[in-house]
Amino acid sequence: MPELTLADLLSRLGLAVLLGAIIGFERERKEWAAGLKTHALVCLGASLAMIVSAYGFSDVIVYEGVELDPSRVAAQVISGVGFLGAGTILFFKQQVIRGLTTAAGLWGVASIGLACGGGMYLAAVAATIFFLAVLLGLSWLERNYFGKRSETVLSVELDMRDNVLDEIRAALEGAQLDIKKLSIVPGNGVPDSLQIVLGKFSPEKKLAAVGEKIAQLGGVRKIEW
């Protein structure tokens, strides 16, 4: 087995830190607990595990009868990092779960670290590019065409008049937004407050469009979600 030079060692570990930090920066930007440092460290650790797995036992395999599988140490990284990823998953009420993308990112970053440790630089860089494409590109697609996975609450301040509720309901139904609940709080001298709970997966484009339409109705003073 060829020896690992110092230049190779530093290049593999350094690339792992760089690629892990690049992916971690995207998570840090969204203020997740597992951010830049966590992803960089996971990628570095996985890279080191791969190097140790491939080169760390070269002094014992020379003996007769000693056989080692160089993939066994690296294989444990994939399962072991799953426990770290589980710590980033948060469970909220109404069956809302957050952190799955970050957990998947940590698992993927570990795989990138293994590629760096194995000297597969092209595969590691290519995987990082694809990771960023998924995190950035598909996030835009989800946000604009699928909406949030939790319910959305529209708050409307208005001076109550005849048919205004029918007009608001027609605007929401025309945008194909699912109305789960509608409640009115009388203002007692101030504008009345209308609370509308919409179903899950309400796209932001539709919310913005219907918000502008409702804001133009007579008597509506303010709308927000």
C-alpha positions in Angstrom: 0.0 0.0 0.0 1.5 3.4 -0.9 2.2 5.7 2.0 0.2 8.9 2.5 2.4 11.9 2.1 2.0 15.0 4.3 0.8 17.0 1.3 -1.9 14.4 0.6 -2.9 14.3 4.2 -3.3 18.1 4.5 -5.0 18.4 1.1 -7.6 15.8 2.0 -8.3 17.2 5.5 -8.3 20.8 4.2 -10.7 20.1 1.4 -13.0 18.3 3.8 -13.1 21.4 6.1 -13.7 23.7 3.1 -16.5 21.7 1.6 -18.2 21.1 4.9 -18.1 24.8 5.7 -19.6 25.7 2.4 -22.6 23.5 3.0 -22.7 24.6 6.7 -22.8 28.2 5.6 -26.2 27.7 4.0 -27.6 26.2 7.2 -25.9 28.9 9.3 -27.6 31.5 7.1 -31.0 30.1 8.2 -29.9 30.1 11.9 -30.1 26.4 12.4 -28.3 24.8 15.4 -26.1 22.7 13.2 -24.3 25.4 11.2 -21.0 26.2 9.6 -18.8 24.9 12.4 -20.8 21.7 12.9 -20.8 20.8 9.2 -17.1 21.6 8.9 -16.2 19.4 11.9 -18.4 16.5 10.7 -16.8 16.6 7.3 -13.3 16.8 8.8 -14.0 13.9 11.2 -15.3 11.7 8.5 -12.3 12.5 6.3 -9.9 11.6 9.1 -11.9 8.3 9.8 -11.5 7.4 6.2 -7.7 8.1 6.2 -7.3 6.1 9.4 -9.4 3.2 8.0 -7.3 3.1 4.8 -3.8 3.8 6.2 -3.9 3.5 10.0 -3.3 -0.2 10.2 -0.5 -0.5 7.6 2.0 -1.5 10.4 0.0 -4.6 11.4 -1.2 -6.0 8.1 2.3 -7.0 7.2 2.2 -9.9 9.6 1.2 -13.3 8.4 -2.4 -14.2 9.1 -3.5 -10.6 9.7 -6.3 -9.5 7.4 -8.1 -6.2 7.8 -11.0 -4.7 5.9 -10.0 -1.0 5.3 -13.7 -0.1 4.8 -15.0 -1.1 8.2 -13.9 2.0 10.1 -15.3 4.4 7.4 -18.5 2.4 7.3 -19.3 3.2 10.9 -19.3 6.9 10.1 -22.4 6.6 8.1 -24.4 5.0 10.9 -22.7 7.0 13.7 -23.5 10.4 12.2 -27.2 9.5 12.2 -27.3 10.0 16.0 -25.9 13.5 15.6 -28.4 14.2 12.9 -31.3 13.0 15.1 -30.4 15.7 17.6 -31.2 18.4 15.0 -34.7 17.2 14.4 -37.4 19.1 16.4 -41.0 18.0 16.9 -43.7 20.6 17.3 -47.4 20.4 17.8 -49.8 19.8 14.9 -47.5 17.1 13.5 -44.9 19.7 12.4 -41.4 18.4 12.2 -38.4 20.6 11.5 -34.7 19.8 11.0 -34.9 16.8 8.7 -33.1 18.7 6.0 -30.3 19.6 8.3 -30.1 16.0 9.6 -29.9 14.8 6.0 -27.2 17.5 5.3 -25.0 16.2 8.1 -25.3 12.7 6.8 -24.4 13.9 3.3 -21.5 16.0 4.6 -20.1 12.9 6.3 -20.2 11.1 3.0 -18.4 14.1 1.4 -15.8 13.8 4.1 -15.3 10.1 3.4 -14.7 11.0 -0.3 -12.1 13.6 0.7 -10.4 11.1 3.0 -10.3 8.6 0.2 -8.7 11.0 -2.2 -11.8 11.2 -4.4 -11.6 15.0 -4.8 -13.7 15.3 -7.9 -16.6 13.2 -6.4 -16.4 15.4 -3.2 -16.6 18.7 -5.1 -19.3 17.5 -7.4 -21.4 16.2 -4.5 -21.0 19.6 -2.7 -22.2 21.4 -5.8 -25.2 19.1 -6.1 -25.9 19.6 -2.4 -26.0 23.3 -2.7 -28.2 23.1 -5.8 -30.7 21.0 -3.8 -30.6 23.2 -0.7 -30.9 26.5 -2.6 -32.8 25.6 -5.8 -35.4 23.2 -4.4 -36.0 25.5 -1.4 -37.1 28.2 -3.8 -39.3 25.7 -5.6 -40.9 24.5 -2.3 -41.5 28.0 -1.1 -43.1 29.3 -4.2 -45.1 26.3 -5.4 -45.8 24.2 -2.3 -45.9 26.6 0.5 -45.3 26.1 4.2 -46.1 22.7 5.8 -47.8 24.4 8.7 -51.1 26.2 8.8 -51.1 29.9 7.9 -53.0 32.6 9.8 -54.3 35.7 8.0 -55.1 38.6 10.2 -57.3 41.3 8.8 -58.3 44.6 10.4 -61.4 46.0 8.9 -64.5 48.1 9.3 -67.3 45.5 9.1 -69.9 46.1 6.3 -72.3 44.0 4.4 -70.9 41.3 2.1 -67.3 42.0 3.1 -66.9 38.4 4.5 -68.3 36.9 1.3 -65.9 39.0 -0.7 -62.9 37.8 1.4 -64.0 34.2 1.2 -64.5 34.5 -2.6 -60.9 35.9 -2.9 -59.4 33.0 -0.9 -61.4 30.3 -2.7 -60.6 31.9 -6.0 -56.9 31.5 -5.2 -57.6 27.9 -4.2 -56.6 28.4 -0.6 -58.2 26.0 1.9 -60.0 27.9 4.7 -59.9 25.9 8.0 -61.3 28.4 10.4 -62.6 32.0 10.4 -63.2 34.0 13.5 -64.2 37.7 14.2 -63.2 39.8 17.2 -65.4 42.9 17.5 -63.4 46.1 17.7 -65.6 48.0 20.2 -64.8 51.4 18.8 -61.7 50.3 16.9 -61.5 48.3 13.6 -62.8 44.7 13.9 -60.2 41.9 13.7 -60.7 38.9 11.4 -58.6 35.8 11.9 -58.5 33.3 9.0 -56.7 29.9 9.4 -55.6 28.5 6.1 -54.6 24.9 5.4 -51.1 23.6 5.0 -49.0 24.1 1.9 -50.2 27.6 1.1 -47.8 29.0 -1.5 -46.4 32.4 -0.8 -47.1 33.6 -4.3 -50.8 32.9 -3.8 -50.8 34.5 -0.3 -49.2 37.6 -1.7 -51.7 37.8 -4.6 -54.8 37.3 -2.5 -53.4 39.6 0.2 -53.2 42.5 -2.4 -56.7 41.6 -3.6 -58.2 41.7 0.0 -56.4 44.9 0.8 -58.2 46.6 -2.0 -61.6 45.7 -0.6 -63.7 48.5 1.0 -63.3 48.7 4.7 -60.0 46.7 4.9 -57.4 48.6 6.8 -54.6 46.1 7.3 -53.7 42.5 6.4 -50.8 40.4 7.5 -49.9 36.7 7.8 
